[in-house]
Amino acid sequence: MALRKLVVVVTSTFFFVGYLPFMPGTFASIAAVGLFYCLRANTIVYLVCSLVILFVGLLAGTEAEKIYAKKDPSCVVIDEILGMLLALAFLPSYSIEVVVIAFVFFRLLDTVKPYPANILQRLSGGLGIMADDLVAGIYTNIILQIVLRLAVFKAW
């Protein structure tokens, strides 16, 4: 396998997580939670890594569609990594319950694909691969920001 192709496969499948035989997106989201715990102590590193994943996902996603000769191949899961990191960014609490709820909401929204995710996923290449999960991550984050802040306010 040529080095370029290997780099695309490794990055787009998030170190081969995408090759798991069932629910690769769910397992990638779990892997993203692990990555979140590794990065969360340093906000700058967290943001830089999220941006790197976005740009790598855009490039690798486009190339992966060529390699697999398929639009948004199911083994390409770098989009779930970015979406889950966005879902967890800047929340007022990181208890295990909050992280589990974020995971469930993200997977639900990634599956349902509310507007504009349903339209954005039709875009070609890496942009189409990444955009719907970006929306699901942002929607999850907004929902949790509101719910958690209302819960804190109500408890106060």
N, C-alpha and C positions, 0 to 999 in steps of 0.2 A: 504494500500500500504506500503510495507516495506520501511524503511528509505533509504536504498541504492538505491532502484528503484526510489523513490521520488527525491532524489538528482540528479540522472541521468536524469530524465525527466525534472526537473526544469532547470538544467544547459544546457542540450542539446537543449531545446526549448527556451532558453534565457527567463526564467521566463514566459513561456507559450505563448510568441509571436508566436511561431511556430504553435500554434493551431488556429490561425486566419483562417477563412474559405476560404480566397482566398489570393494569393500572399504572403505567409508567408515569403519568402526570401526577398521580397521588403520591407515589414514592419520591418523585422529584420535589414535590411540595414539602414532604417530610425532610428530605435532604436540605432544603432551603431553611427549614426551621433550625437544623443543626448549624448551618452556615450563619444564620442570624445570631445564635448564641455565641459563636466565635467572634463575630464582628461588633456586636452591640455596645461593647464597652467604649469604643472610640467612634464618635459620630462622623468625623472626617473620613476615617477609613471605611465606615459603613457606606457613606455617600459615594465615595470614589469607587468602591467595589460595585455598587449598584449601577453607576454610570458605565463602568467597564463592562459589566454583564449586559447592559443595554446595547452598547455598541458592538460587542462581540456577538451578541445574539442577532443583531441586524445583519452583520456580515456572514456569520456562520449559518444562519437560517437560510439566507439566499443561496449559499453554496450547497447546503444540505438538500434543498429541494432539487437541485441539479443532480447531486450524487444519488439520491433515492428515487429520482424521476417521479416525484409525487408532491402535490401541494400539501404543506404542513404535515409532514410525516409524524406519526404518533411517537416515534422514538426521539424526536427533537423535543427536548424538555427544558432547554435553557430559559424559555419563556415562563415556565412555572417558577423557576428560581427567582427571576426578577419580580414577577407578580407577588410572590409570597413575601419577598423582602420589602416591597412597597406596602403590602398589607400590614406589616408589623412596624413600619417606620414611625417614630415619634409618638407612640402611644403613651398615655399617662400611667399605664400599669403593664407589667410584663409577668404577671402571675401565670402559672401553668394553665389556669382556667381561661385567661384572656388569650393566650397563645393557641389553645385548642379551639376556642371560638373563632379566632382569626382564620385558622386552618379550615374549619368547616365552612365559614362564610366564603372564603376565597374559592374553595373547590366548588361550592354551589354556584357562585357567580361565574366562575370559569366554565362551568357546564351549561348554565342557562344562557349566558352571553347576552345580558341586557344591552339596550342601545347605549352607546354606539358600537359596542364590542361586536355585535352581530354583523355590522356593516364593515368594520375595520378588518375583521378576519378574512374578508374577501380580497383584500389587497394582496399583491403578489410579493413573493420573496420574504425576506426576513421581517419586513415591516408588517406584513399580514400575520406572520407567526407571532411576533412580539406584541402587537398593538392590543389584541383582545385580552391578553393576560395583564397587560399594563392597566387597562381599564378595570378589570376585575380586582386587581390589587388596590387601585385608587378607590374604587367604590367600597371595598372591604374596609379600608382605612378610614374613610369618611364615616361610615356607619359606626365603626368602633369608637372613633373620636367622640362622636355625638353621644352614643350610649354610655360610654365610660365617664365622660364629663358630666352628663346628667345624673349618673349614679353617684358620683362623688358629691355633686351639689346637693342631691337629695339626702345623702347620708350626713351632710354637714348641717 
